[in-house]
Amino acid sequence: KGPSRRLVGIKPEGRTPVRQGTEICAGNGQIIGKVTSGSFGPTSGGPISMGYVANVYSDTGTSVILRVRNQELTGTVVELPFVPHNYKR
């Protein structure tokens, strides 16, 4: 059957960083996960976060709502790693 939730990368819109413990919600307001870590990503030029969400919402490009300090921000599920490797083996 597999795991019930999956670790995903989240790219919030705007410049507000999303920190650990922030609720991740679906479009209908249902809580689907929590952020495990987040900060400003200098290479990506904006805030980045990672968190566990239900498998149904783990597809790349899925829109999510992030509840930060009683405000709702929109974000998008992105692939990990945020910056692709550029070295050769």
Secondary structure, 3 states (H helix, E strand, C coil): CCCCEEEEEEEECCCCCCCCCCEEECCCCCEEEEEEEEEEECCCCEEEEEEEEEHHHCCCCCEEEEEECCEEEEEEEECCCCCCCCCCC
